[in-house]
Every structure is written in structure tokens, then in C-alpha cells.
Amino acid sequence: MKREPKVLLVYPPNQLIPDVETPRPDGGLGLLHLYAVLRNNDIEVDLIDASIGTADHNLEHTFYRQIMQPNGLVRIGMSKNEIREHIAKGGYNIVGIHSNHTVQTNMALDVAAAAKEVDGDIYVLAGGVNARSILNYMFKDDTIDVICLTKGEKIILQLVLNWMQGREYEGISGIAYKSNGQIVKRNAEPGDYIIKLDELPFPAYDQLIWKHYDHICSPHGIKPDSPIRYAPLETSQGCVFACLYCHISTEKRDTSLRGPIGKYLMKSVERVQEEIDRLRDLDVTRLYIEDDSFLAKKARVIKILNYLSGMNMQLAGVNGVNLVHLCIREGDKLKPDREYFEILKEAGFDIIVFPIESASQRILDKYATKKLNHKLLDVFELIRTAADVGIRCPVNMMLGFPDETEEEMMASVEMGKKAVEAGAEYCTPFVQIPFPGCDLYNLGFEKGYLPKRFNPDIFNYKNAVMINTLVPPERIMELRDYAHDYMNTSEHKSKRLRESAGHRWQD
């Protein structure tokens, strides 16, 4: 007997570090693609970003509300009860959950539990890098029925169609599920995923709750002086590098199980232009580029930026930046590409975060796969060029790799200090976190750097989660706190919070 599906796609609430992180809508484009696939196949589907809520919610009740959790983090968004009521009221029989961020793991499981509490027969699906990287944990409460192991646009449709026919997982690969108490993994097959990005459905931008997003402005919660129609845009997927602290490193290698995740793939300029046209029709004026390596192909970027200019649209920022892409080669050195900076500035770039990561070339070579070579590139010259052009450039540094010495960490602290003196807006010292899915996470368990009992709530930049490191974790956190105060003035330290939506917490 054929069953009629009613699907709800959910981006879970957030958990954030109080007084450090600011609330942000990180839902991204994944669910918008999945929504489009289902809608294009005449399947009834709704979407909700639970960090923001529905159109009927007030942001003061969700996005700006602080709910302190026992783990010391604050929860942002809808409560579990509100999510349960929403599912029950909507009469959904399939719930899909996006789980990309480890710190949100228990929030994703809350959504799954809420669905099963409404009706134990609700079919619960999950996907995203976090979900596919910690299968044992995600399946522990038996509230999730199946997890997608690869790109999900084709697989979610297959799962829904099978559910309609009562066929469970027949003919579907690229998934994981439990059978007789054991986790079954089916390797992804070429037919399971879309590798030519131009074949992706156009994201369902019309499902964004504009009256909320207009007041938030970007995935980093930057609060505009007046409402701005902002939207995310993806022009490529994957990255040209494979850093050990990024899930791309593992997934590029593990292609038999997960398909082409992590491989650098680009949409054609023509397809990007079509998406820009659709956004402009929705009165969008600023875009945030979700790409991990948007700047990799300068000629392509210029074509896209020129088209944006002709549409009277500007860029609000970009997710991923590799510093070498902002340079040109002169002899045996890399020099700042001033022309590129000027082009980006004219296109609306106000800020580009510089991931210097470490002053130690040994650390960069071992963990960042030659992403940066200090012998070839003077990062201070790069900072000065950006500042001179008028682009703000905060700097990120990482501390606490397993075999990193205290001397190497202090060298990074000094480099961060000099970066601020050279014109960087501020420097943020992060404790290195081996998030699930990356090589460093797997290495952590193999070498005894991670406790055997996994706790997703501690995988955040507040904690040094690795143990048995060369420098003890307590000392690493001391150095992180010292670095933050040493590298930045009080004005530097408060600038981001003052300019972000997070200042609403202080109102």
C-alpha cells in the first residue's frame, strides 16, 4: 500500500560558548537543496531552522534567548518541547535532520527524540559531516533510523520513495542503519550522488524566513544598522588542500564509502549567474559565499564579481580562505596580489579572516599539508596590503597540536601579536579541536590523545579535549587565555562582540 509522505527538514538549535561566541544561523544551503529535490518530485515538504524558529517566532524568544545548559554552554533557538509541538501540529511522518557541527550533536538528537515522542513510527533521517562521522553515538538511542554517508540530494529522494512503498532500504547505498543491534554501512555508489554541481537543483531560497534573516545579515550573526536582504551562495564544494584537522582530509581518501565528498568541484560561471539572478528576484542585495576555496581561481572569481556588480549586489564575506590564493609568485617568493585585494574590496568585501594557524613550519607541514609556507610568504606584508586597501583582516592561530612544544605555541602567540601590530583587526587563538571526521580525530583515538568515552559537548574552542599531549591540556588553555589578552587590546577583544548580533545578549 502506497503511503503519502509529509517531510520536515530541520536544522537543529545551536549550542554556543557564553560571552565568547555570538548567535549565528548556520543552516547553510544543504537543506535548501534537499527541499528543492523533494518539492521538484511533488513530495510535500516543510523546512525549519530551529536556531531561529518559524515565521511566527520572535527572534528575542529564539535566536537571542540564552538557555544555560548543564555542560556550561548556552542553547540558542527553539526548545525541545517547541520542536515536538511543531512536529505534532504539522502531522509529519518523515523528519530529516542536518548535523554538521559536533557541538550540536545532542541538539540534533533532541530533534530526533522529539519526533519519536510524537509518534514512534515517524521515519527519522540524518546527514551531514558530523552525523556520518560518529555513527555509534548518533544511533545510540535508536531515535535515528538512517544516516546518509555521502551527498544527500539523490539519496533522500530514494529513501522517501522507498518509505512510500514500504520497501525500507532495498536498492539504496551510501547509507548507514541498524539491523539486529548492529550498524550496517553500505558504500556509496556513483549513482547515489551528483558530482556535476550544475546538475544540483536550485536551492529553495524562497523558504528562507526573510523577516528574520534581514535583521541578522550573515551566518556569523553580523547585525546591520538597518535590515539587509542577505542570502548564502555556493559556487564550489570541497577544498584544494587536505588539512588533518579538517574532515575533508579523511573524506577525500575514503571515497569508496563516501563518494566524492571533499573533492574540489566548481559550478560553471553560467550556473552561478543563474543563482544570482534568482536571488536578485527575491530582492537580495548581499551574498555570503559558503565555499571553502572560493578564491582559488582568480579569473573565475572576477567573472562572478563583475556579474554581481552589474546586478548591484555585493558580497558580505566568504567562508573559507587560503592565503596562497591572495598572492602572486615573484621569483621564489609569494607576494600579495594587490590587484586581487582591490577587486575584492570593490565587490563589497569588508572582512577576510586570515587563517595563519601557526608560526611553526613543522606544524604547518605536518598538519596543514603545505597550506602555508612562511619561507615563501611574509604574512605581515599580506596583512598590511589588505589593511591598506581597506579590507579588515582578523587572524586565527591554532594552539595545542599533540606533539607541539610550548616554544612553538609561544612563537605563534608572538606572530599573532605582530599580526595585530601590522594591521590585523584582532587575533583569535584557538585550541586545536580534533573534530569527528578529520584525520586528527582518528589519530587521537589511535595514539591515546582522546578519551575512549566520546562527549560531543566538550568539542568546542573552550576546551583542550586532547589528553597525553606534549604540553598538558591545562597548560594549553592557560596559554590560549594568555595569548588572547597579550595579542589584543581591550578594544580589539570587544570589537567583534560589539559589531555582532551577540551584543543583544547584553541589552
C-alpha positions in Angstrom: 0.0 0.0 0.0 1.4 3.4 -1.0 1.8 5.9 1.8 1.7 9.6 1.4 4.8 11.3 2.9 4.9 14.7 4.7 8.5 15.6 5.3 10.0 18.1 7.7 13.7 19.1 7.3 15.3 20.5 10.4 18.4 22.5 11.2 18.9 22.0 15.0 19.3 24.7 17.6 22.8 25.9 18.4 25.0 25.5 21.5 27.5 28.3 22.0 30.2 29.4 24.5 28.7 32.2 26.6 30.4 35.6 26.3 32.7 34.3 23.6 30.7 33.1 20.6 27.8 35.0 19.1 24.5 33.5 17.9 24.6 32.7 14.3 22.3 30.9 11.8 24.5 28.2 10.3 21.8 26.3 8.4 23.6 26.9 5.1 22.4 25.5 1.8 22.3 21.8 2.4 18.6 21.7 3.5 17.6 24.2 0.8 19.0 21.7 -1.8 17.2 18.8 -0.2 13.9 20.7 0.0 14.2 21.6 -3.7 14.7 17.9 -4.7 11.6 16.8 -2.8 9.5 19.7 -4.0 10.5 19.0 -7.6 9.2 15.5 -7.2 5.9 16.6 -5.8 6.6 15.5 -2.2 5.1 17.6 0.5 7.9 19.1 2.5 8.5 21.9 5.0 11.7 23.3 6.4 12.6 24.9 9.7 15.8 26.4 11.1 15.3 25.7 14.8 18.0 28.2 15.8 15.7 30.9 14.5 12.3 29.4 14.6 9.2 29.8 12.4 7.8 32.9 10.9 5.6 33.1 14.0 8.5 33.2 16.4 10.1 36.4 17.7 13.9 36.4 17.5 14.1 37.5 21.1 12.5 34.2 22.0 14.8 32.0 19.9 17.9 33.5 18.3 18.7 35.9 21.1 17.5 33.8 24.1 20.1 32.3 26.4 19.3 29.0 28.0 22.3 27.8 30.1 23.0 24.1 29.7 24.5 21.7 32.3 27.6 21.5 30.1 28.3 25.2 30.5 27.2 26.2 27.0 24.1 28.2 26.1 21.3 26.9 23.9 20.1 29.2 21.1 16.8 28.5 19.4 13.6 26.5 19.9 13.2 24.3 22.9 12.7 20.5 22.6 9.1 21.0 23.6 8.5 23.6 20.9 10.1 21.3 18.3 7.9 18.4 19.5 4.8 20.6 19.3 5.8 21.8 15.8 6.2 18.2 14.5 2.9 17.1 16.1 1.0 20.1 14.7 2.4 19.6 11.2 1.4 15.9 11.0 4.8 14.9 9.7 5.7 11.3 9.1 9.3 11.8 7.9 11.8 14.1 9.7 15.3 14.9 8.2 18.0 16.4 10.4 21.1 18.3 9.4 24.0 17.6 11.7 27.2 19.3 10.6 28.6 20.7 13.9 29.8 18.4 16.7 28.7 20.7 19.5 25.2 20.5 18.1 25.1 16.7 18.3 22.8 16.5 21.3 20.6 19.2 19.8 20.2 17.0 16.7 19.4 14.0 18.9 16.9 16.2 20.7 15.1 16.8 17.4 15.1 13.0 16.7 13.8 12.2 20.2 11.1 14.8 19.9 9.9 13.2 16.6 9.8 9.7 18.1 8.0 11.1 21.2 5.3 12.4 18.9 5.0 9.1 17.1 7.4 6.2 17.3 6.7 5.3 13.6 8.0 8.7 12.4 10.8 7.9 10.0 13.9 9.9 11.1 16.8 10.6 8.7 20.1 12.4 9.4 23.0 13.6 7.4 26.0 16.0 7.4 29.6 15.5 8.2 29.1 15.2 12.0 26.3 12.6 11.7 28.2 10.4 9.3 31.4 10.6 11.4 30.0 9.4 14.7 27.6 6.7 13.8 27.8 4.9 17.1 26.8 7.9 19.0 24.1 9.0 16.7 22.5 5.6 16.7 22.9 5.1 20.5 19.3 6.0 21.5 17.6 4.3 18.5 15.9 7.6 17.6 17.5 7.9 14.2 16.6 5.3 11.6 19.1 6.0 8.8 22.1 8.3 8.2 23.3 9.4 4.8 27.1 8.8 4.2 27.6 10.9 1.1 25.9 13.8 -0.8 22.3 13.5 0.0 20.3 15.0 -2.8 19.6 11.7 -4.6 19.5 9.5 -1.5 16.9 11.4 0.4 14.6 11.0 -2.6 15.3 7.3 -2.8 14.7 6.9 1.0 11.3 8.8 0.8 10.2 6.8 -2.3 11.1 3.5 -0.6 9.2 4.6 2.5 6.1 5.3 0.4 6.3 1.7 -0.9 7.2 0.1 2.4 10.5 -1.2 0.9 12.9 0.1 3.6 16.5 0.2 2.2 16.1 -2.0 -0.9 18.3 -0.8 -3.7 19.8 2.1 -1.7 23.5 2.5 -1.0 25.5 5.3 0.6 23.7 4.9 3.9 24.1 3.5 7.4 21.4 2.0 9.6 21.0 -0.5 12.4 19.9 -4.1 11.9 19.7 -6.6 14.8 21.5 -4.1 17.0 24.5 -3.7 14.6 25.3 -0.8 12.4 25.2 -1.6 8.7 27.1 0.6 6.2 26.6 0.5 2.5 29.3 2.0 0.4 28.2 4.9 -1.8 27.9 4.1 -5.5 28.4 6.6 -8.4 24.6 6.7 -9.0 24.0 7.8 -5.4 25.3 11.3 -5.7 25.6 14.3 -8.0 29.2 15.1 -9.0 28.5 17.8 -11.6 27.4 20.7 -9.5 25.4 22.3 -12.3 23.0 19.3 -12.0 22.1 20.2 -8.5 18.6 21.6 -8.0 18.5 25.3 -7.4 18.3 25.9 -3.7 14.8 26.7 -2.3 15.7 30.2 -1.4 12.1 31.1 -1.2 11.9 29.1 2.0 14.2 31.4 4.0 12.3 33.4 6.6 13.3 36.8 5.2 11.8 38.9 8.0 14.2 37.2 10.3 17.3 36.9 8.1 17.0 40.6 7.1 17.9 41.5 10.6 20.7 39.0 11.0 22.6 39.6 7.8 25.1 36.8 7.8 25.9 33.3 9.1 28.1 34.9 11.6 25.4 37.0 13.1 26.6 40.4 12.0 23.8 42.8 12.8 23.2 45.5 10.2 22.3 49.1 11.1 19.2 48.6 9.1 17.6 45.5 7.5 19.6 44.0 4.7 18.4 41.2 2.4 21.2 38.7 2.7 21.5 35.1 1.4 24.1 32.3 1.2 25.6 31.3 -2.2 27.7 28.3 -3.0 29.8 28.3 -6.2 32.0 25.3 -5.4 32.4 22.4 -3.0 35.4 20.9 -1.3 38.9 22.2 -1.0 42.2 22.0 -2.8 44.0 21.2 0.5 43.6 18.3 2.9 44.5 19.6 6.4 44.5 16.9 9.1 42.2 19.0 11.3 39.5 19.1 8.6 37.1 16.3 7.7 38.0 16.9 4.0 41.3 15.2 4.6 39.7 11.9 5.6 36.8 12.0 3.2 38.9 12.7 0.2 40.7 9.5 0.9 37.7 7.4 1.9 35.9 7.6 -1.5 34.8 4.0 -1.6 32.5 4.7 1.4 31.5 8.3 0.9 31.9 9.1 -2.7 33.4 12.5 -3.8 32.9 14.4 -0.6 35.8 16.8 -0.2 36.9 16.8 -3.8 37.2 20.3 -5.2 34.3 20.8 -7.6 33.1 24.0 -9.2 29.8 25.2 -10.7 30.1 26.8 -14.0 30.1 30.6 -14.0 26.8 30.5 -16.0 25.1 28.4 -13.3 26.4 30.8 -10.6 24.9 33.7 -12.6 21.6 31.9 -12.8 21.5 31.5 -9.0 22.4 35.2 -8.6 19.5 36.1 -10.9 17.1 34.1 -8.7 18.4 35.8 -5.6 18.1 39.2 -7.1 14.5 38.4 -8.0 14.0 37.9 -4.2 15.5 41.4 -3.5 18.7 40.0 -2.1 21.5 42.7 -2.1 24.3 41.0 -0.2 25.7 37.5 -0.5 27.8 35.3 1.8 29.9 32.8 -0.1 29.8 29.4 1.5 32.7 27.9 -0.4 35.8 26.5 1.3 38.0 27.6 -1.6 36.2 30.4 -3.4 39.3 32.4 -4.2 41.2 29.6 -5.8 40.6 30.6 -9.4 41.1 34.3 -9.8 39.8 34.6 -13.4 36.6 32.8 -12.4 36.1 34.9 -9.3 36.5 38.1 -11.3 33.8 37.0 -13.7 31.4 36.3 -10.8 32.2 39.5 -9.1 31.7 41.5 -12.3 28.3 39.9 -12.7 27.4 40.8 -9.2 28.4 44.4 -9.8 26.1 44.6 -12.8 23.3 43.4 -10.6 24.0 46.0 -7.9 24.8 43.2 -5.4 27.7 42.9 -3.0 29.5 40.2 -1.1 29.2 40.2 2.7 32.0 37.7 3.2 33.4 34.3 2.4 33.6 31.1 4.5 37.0 29.6 3.5 40.2 31.4 2.6 43.6 30.0 1.7 46.2 32.7 1.9 48.2 31.5 -1.1 45.2 32.4 -3.3 45.7 36.0 -2.4 49.2 36.0 -3.7 51.2 36.1 -6.9 54.6 34.5 -7.4 57.6 36.7 -7.8 60.8 34.7 -8.3 61.0 32.2 -5.4 58.6 34.2 -3.2 54.9 34.8 -2.9 53.8 38.4 -2.8 50.4 40.0 -2.0 48.2 40.3 -5.1 47.2 43.9 -4.5 45.0 43.9 -7.6 43.0 40.9 -6.3 42.5 42.7 -2.9 41.3 45.8 -4.7 38.9 43.8 -6.8 37.5 42.1 -3.7 37.2 45.4 -1.9 35.3 46.9 -4.8 33.0 43.9 -4.8 32.0 44.6 -1.2 34.3 42.5 0.9 34.6 44.3 4.2 36.4 41.5 6.0 38.5 38.4 5.2 39.7 36.2 8.1 43.3 35.2 7.6 44.0 31.6 8.8 47.7 31.8 9.6 47.2 28.9 12.1 50.8 28.5 13.3 54.2 30.2 13.3 55.8 26.7 13.2 56.6 25.5 9.7 57.0 22.0 11.2 53.4 22.1 12.5 52.0 23.5 9.2 53.8 20.9 7.1 52.6 18.0 9.3 49.0 19.1 9.9 48.1 21.7 7.2 49.5 19.9 4.1 51.7 22.8 2.9 48.8 25.2 3.1 51.2 28.0 4.1 55.0 28.3 3.8 56.4 31.1 5.9 59.7 31.0 4.0 57.8 31.9 0.8 55.2 34.3 2.1 55.5 37.2 4.5 52.1 37.2 6.2 52.7 40.6 7.7 53.1 42.1 4.2 49.9 40.4 3.3 48.1 41.9 6.3 49.5 45.4 5.5 48.3 45.1 1.9 44.8 44.2 3.0 44.6 46.9 5.6 45.9 49.5 3.1 43.2 48.5 0.6 40.6 48.8 3.3 39.8 45.2 4.0 39.6 44.2 7.6 41.6 41.0 8.3 41.3 39.3 11.7 43.8 36.5 12.2 43.3 33.0 13.5 46.0 31.0 15.2 45.9 27.4 16.5 47.5 26.1 19.6 47.8 22.6 21.1 48.6 20.1 18.4 49.5 16.7 20.0 53.3 17.0 19.6 53.5 20.8 19.6 56.1 22.2 22.1 55.4 25.2 24.3 58.1 27.1 22.4 56.2 26.5 19.2 53.0 27.7 20.7 54.6 30.9 22.1 56.1 31.6 18.7 52.5 31.5 17.3 51.4 33.9 20.1 54.2 36.3 19.1 53.3 36.1 15.5 49.7 36.9 16.3 50.9 39.9 18.3 52.9 41.1 15.4 50.0 40.5 13.0 47.8 42.9 15.1 50.6 45.4 15.1 50.8 45.1 11.3 47.2 45.9 10.9 45.1 42.8 11.6 41.9 43.7 13.3 42.4 41.2 16.1 43.9 37.8 16.6 41.9 34.8 17.9 43.9 32.0 19.4 42.0 28.7 19.1 42.8 25.5 20.9 43.1 22.8 18.3 40.0 20.6 18.3 40.1 17.2 16.5 36.5 17.2 15.3 35.0 13.9 14.3 35.6 13.1 10.7 39.1 14.5 10.4 42.4 12.6 10.5 43.4 14.2 13.8 40.3 12.8 15.4 41.1 9.2 14.2 44.7 9.7 15.2 43.6 10.9 18.6 42.0 7.5 19.4 44.8 5.5 17.8 47.5 7.3 19.8 45.6 7.8 23.0 45.1 11.6 22.6 41.4 11.3 23.1 39.5 9.7 26.0 37.7 6.4 25.0 34.3 7.9 26.0 33.2 10.4 23.4 31.4 13.5 24.7 30.3 15.9 21.9 29.6 18.7 24.3 33.3 19.3 25.0 34.3 19.5 21.4 34.4 23.3 21.3 37.0 26.0 21.4 36.6 26.5 25.1 38.3 23.2 25.9 41.5 21.4 25.1 39.9 18.0 24.6 43.1 16.0 23.8 44.9 14.3 26.6 48.5 12.9 26.8 49.7 15.8 24.6 53.3 17.0 24.8 52.0 20.1 26.6 49.3 19.2 29.2 45.8 20.4 28.2 45.5 22.6 31.3 48.7 24.5 30.2 47.4 24.8 26.6 44.3 26.5 27.8 46.4 28.8 30.0 48.4 29.7 27.0 45.3 30.3 25.0 43.9 32.7 27.6 47.2 34.5 28.0 47.5 34.8 24.2 44.1 36.4 23.8 45.0 39.1 26.4 48.5 39.5 25.1 47.8 39.8 21.4 44.8 42.1 21.6 43.9 45.4 23.2 40.6 45.7 25.1 39.3 47.4 22.0 40.3 44.5 19.8 38.8 42.0 22.2 35.4 43.7 22.3 35.2 44.7 18.7 33.6 41.6 17.3 31.1 41.3 20.1 30.1 45.0 19.7 29.6 44.6 16.0 27.7 41.3 16.1 24.2 40.2 16.9 25.7 38.9 20.2 25.6 42.4 21.7 21.9 41.8 22.1 22.7 39.5 24.9 24.0 42.5 26.9 20.9 44.6 26.3 
